[in-house]
Amino acid sequence: MNYFRKMMGTTKSPPAVSLFEILWSWLGAFLGISCVALVHYHLLGEGAELIMMIGSFGASAVLIYGATKSSLAQPRNLMGGHVLSALIGVALYQIFHDHLWIAASTSVATAIAVMHATKTLHPPGGATALIAVIGGEKIHALGYLYAVIPVGLGALMMLIVALLVNNIPKKRRYPEFWF
Amino acid sequence: MDSDSNRTFDISEEDIYEAMKEIEGYLDITPGDFRALYAIAHRHAITRLATSVKAGDVMTRDVVFVEKGTPLAEVADRMAREGVSGVPVIQDQKVVGVISEKDFVFAMGGEALRSFMAVVAHCLGNKGCAALPMRHQAAEHIMTQPALTVSMETPLSKVANIMAENNLNRVPVVDSEGKLLGIIARADIVQTSCTVIIPSEGMRPSSEGVA
């Protein structure tokens, strides 16, 4: 009985943020993703072996521009979560590349476990680990370089934009902590 | 203990929701989680304050006391004049016992009369004052001994426990040799606990002239 009662929830949704917060979140995400996307589409381009943009950066943008106070959005989590998850994703793809469903599931599950254990929990890291498996030929060809470019470098660019943009308004600040 | 501390902090999810609205930016916590966090943090704070306040911080230094050989008439007279309901009994500056109103009541009625009203009833229904047989006795004859004492460094929470467990209203504070330094009464603890948790007007730096 208690098991089903727990599914009802116990508390209510936090309040909505102000329009001010919405606008600054938009601006941060626009600038952060712009930087990574410009490198991806114009510096590297279609034919290049390297890429800069992966889907999980969209998720990171939600946190580091839209929920700047969250512990999930702090530099330690952003950088640590992405890089560790990328390494795990690549390793498990290389081990289980003949059984992709195992590679996909173990990479995400292990990424969460390792992020928790290292206090670097960053939800987009789960996507980063998964992309190492499902990202296609180009990503597989990178091997462990995937953890540096695009993952490490892309996350770093987004971090720099977050530091520059989030600290402009008086009422906003970033980060709450570094490590 | 748990239900007690919950009763005192009593912060509603509505309070938290309103507070969250006052803070700019998205807070990554639900009101329910915050409430749970606050309850635990509150308990930690109470424990910290309870252990950080020492007996020496709240004791009364100007203690009314009597000597072991002080006649009971003089003990009673001094307690009445000073308006205290208990005094430490001293021998060579060291605390050897405590005399309280309770000890007088017991002495007046022996084992049979264990309350003040029982003594009154005894006096009214009988012949004369029950205190008269004590006329030639001294403090040492009726004092509670050995006295339970604490040191300057004893946390106030422990002092409170000692009082509650032994049903005491006051505990002498002594140095390592047992010499009297001060006394803590129940009221001192209540007052300290209240001012620590809910600072009174006098404690706030903004309002001056309130003792």
Chai-1 contact restraints between the chains, C-beta under 6 A:
chainA,res_idxA,chainB,res_idxB,connection_type,confidence,min_distance_angstrom,max_distance_angstrom,comment,restraint_id
A,T10,B,G32,contact,1.0,0.0,6.0,A-B,restraint_1
A,T11,B,T30,contact,1.0,0.0,6.0,A-B,restraint_2
A,T11,B,P31,contact,1.0,0.0,6.0,A-B,restraint_3
A,T11,B,G32,contact,1.0,0.0,6.0,A-B,restraint_4
A,P14,B,M20,contact,1.0,0.0,6.0,A-B,restraint_5
A,P15,B,M20,contact,1.0,0.0,6.0,A-B,restraint_6
A,P15,B,K21,contact,1.0,0.0,6.0,A-B,restraint_7
A,V17,B,Y26,contact,1.0,0.0,6.0,A-B,restraint_8
A,E21,B,G25,contact,1.0,0.0,6.0,A-B,restraint_9
A,A67,B,Y26,contact,1.0,0.0,6.0,A-B,restraint_10
A,A67,B,D28,contact,1.0,0.0,6.0,A-B,restraint_11
A,K69,B,G25,contact,1.0,0.0,6.0,A-B,restraint_12
A,S70,B,D28,contact,1.0,0.0,6.0,A-B,restraint_13
A,K171,B,E24,contact,1.0,0.0,6.0,A-B,restraint_14
